[in-house]
Amino acid sequence: MRYLYTSLYIAFIVLCNTLFTYVPNIVFNGNITFSIGDVVVGGVYLLRDLAQREIKHYVIVAMIAGGILSYLMASKSVAIASVLAFSVGETIDWLIYTLTKKPLSQRLLWSALISVPIDSFIFLYMMNMLRPIDFTLMLLSKFTGVFLLWLSWRVRRNSQQENYAVN
């Protein structure tokens, strides 16, 4: 299917924002709360990177489409916080992807190390959810998504190198 990852990316933005809007926070020990969205949001990063490979810098258009749909389907404050955080993250990613001359897999890791904490902080701060547990879970989820993508590229690259060596 053409633009499969781009479509999934848009859908996942809406899914995450509706989770933050409609699914109640989980409470532990009476005072530690977190949102299920904190855990699921890592998939957005994975799908964003795959969509970026499909449509290059037009991934910004997909992000805006996800933001507009979220604005219509989820809380307006969640959609605004999400788009602002994604915009900052995308800008950082774009700078790293565009200005560095490192291999793609290294750019992915550098980009994540810098943009993930910043965009997570912005989103959680704007949502008045900036607590250590939310921040930590969101970082772990996003870094897991990025690591899975990096690992799949690494395996694919090694497999291609083995195929060239055999031929």
ABEGO torsion letter per residue (X at the ends): XBGAAAAAAAAAAAAAAAAAAABBBBBBGGABBBBAAAAAAAAAAAAAAAAAAAAEAAAAAAAAAAAAAAAAABBAAAAAAAAAAAAAAAAAAAAAAAABABBAAAAAAAAAAAAAAAAAAAAAAAAGABBAAAAAAAAAAAAAAAAAAAAAAAAAAAAAAAAAAAX
